[in-house]
Amino acid sequence: MLTILFSLAEQIYTFPGTKIPPWLIRQVLRLQIKRGYIKIQKKYPRVYIHKLVHTLFCFFAYIEKKKIMVQNNFNWKKGIFSDTYRVYSNNQHIGELKNRTFSQSSPGKINGNSYTFRTKGFFKQHTEIIDNSDNSVIGEIAYSNWMTKAFISINEREHIWKYDNIWNTKWSIRDSDNEIINYKGSSSSGQIESDANNDLLLLTGLYVTNYYWQMTVVILIAVLTPIFASSR
């Protein structure tokens, strides 16, 4: 009976456009039966098939959402005298972010889509994310006073950006679905590991870091200038 049900499940879930191997389907079924989530009922095969289909649907819908649970890896580079972060995937240049020092506007693009990060305010700043295709505001970044967190909203979906170590060389973005983008590096180069299928969010995480690095420089200049001035 299991052989028949395995065959039925494979026919249901191995449809065009879905790359789910039959061995994975069989493994999930065996695990469900072993744990007692599904019980073989010879007298009521229709009930069993219904539970089988429901279980497989939930499981593979989750896999499809996570893109078969494959983590995407990226990296960025910026020359010493360059003002541009260049983003790569598998050694292919896919995007960039202009690092205009002390500018209120930074253009960026990734996978053919173009955006502008426009910062407003003086003491309490925030940044608008603009889609350059129609000049519409599609998101916003709010910064914390201690420069350790940021709150990103893109198309009405909320995300939290935060530093993950005291040296500010690791940071991440999370959302309510636990989709995570992890970053590590410096202003000259770094790596990105992403569970999220969101190019703009990936670029935004790099922009927030650059914003905080620039604000740190501004604060240091403000603190050290009077000290050097008084020593003369």
Secondary structure as UniProt FT lines:
FT   HELIX           2..13
FT   TURN            16..17
FT   HELIX           22..34
FT   TURN            35..36
FT   HELIX           45..65
FT   TURN            66..69
FT   STRAND          72..77
FT   TURN            80..81
FT   STRAND          84..89
FT   TURN            90..91
FT   STRAND          92..98
FT   TURN            101..102
FT   STRAND          105..110
FT   TURN            111..112
FT   STRAND          113..120
FT   STRAND          126..131
FT   TURN            132..135
FT   STRAND          136..143
FT   TURN            145..146
FT   STRAND          149..154
FT   TURN            155..156
FT   STRAND          157..163
FT   TURN            166..167
FT   STRAND          170..175
FT   TURN            176..177
FT   STRAND          180..185
FT   STRAND          189..194
FT   HELIX           199..230
//
